[in-house]
Amino acid sequence: MCMEKKFKFFCDCHCHSQWSFDGCEPVEDMCKQAIDNGIDVLTVTDHCEVNGWNTPEDSEFGDFSYL
């Protein structure tokens, strides 16, 4: 029996934005780059900061998810 994968998605589970000492990109730019590269979910894991948590606007990127 062939099983169809209905819930396949790609996720980058560890990246840092401009708010982390070892990142340089704004969260909005990171989301755009992720979408352009086929990533469905982006998890921002900045060090000692939560400043990027409320950007970008939810409606800006449609079904794309960021955590």
HUWO-V125438 format. One record per residue. N is the residue number from 0. RES is the residue in one letter. SS is DSSP state (@ for helix, = for strand, . for the rest). PSI is psi in whole degrees, 0 to 359 (999 if undefined). OMEGA is omega in whole degrees, 0 to 359 (999 if undefined). Layout:
((N/RES/SS/PSI/OMEGA) (N/RES/SS/PSI/OMEGA))
This chain:
((0/M/./130/181) (1/C/./125/179) (2/M/./125/178) (3/E/./133/178) (4/K/./105/183) (5/K/./341/187) (6/F/./33/180) (7/K/./129/175) (8/F/./161/179) (9/F/./135/184) (10/C/=/134/169) (11/D/=/110/189) (12/C/=/3/182) (13/H/=/104/175) (14/C/=/158/184) (15/H/./138/180) (16/S/./187/179) (17/Q/./343/182) (18/W/./349/179) (19/S/./150/183) (20/F/./340/181) (21/D/./20/176) (22/G/./167/182) (23/C/./347/185) (24/E/./143/171) (25/P/./151/181) (26/V/@/320/180) (27/E/@/316/179) (28/D/@/322/178) (29/M/@/319/179) (30/C/@/316/179) (31/K/@/317/179) (32/Q/@/321/179) (33/A/@/314/179) (34/I/@/315/180) (35/D/@/334/182) (36/N/./14/175) (37/G/./16/177) (38/I/./132/182) (39/D/./331/183) (40/V/=/135/179) (41/L/=/127/179) (42/T/=/113/180) (43/V/=/123/186) (44/T/./58/182) (45/D/./150/179) (46/H/./125/170) (47/C/./25/181) (48/E/./148/173) (49/V/./18/184) (50/N/./334/182) (51/G/./4/188) (52/W/./330/185) (53/N/./14/175) (54/T/./150/355) (55/P/./180/177) (56/E/./139/183) (57/D/@/322/184) (58/S/@/346/186) (59/E/@/328/187) (60/F/@/19/175) (61/G/./237/183) (62/D/./357/179) (63/F/./140/180) (64/S/=/141/172) (65/Y/=/145/182) (66/L/./999/999))
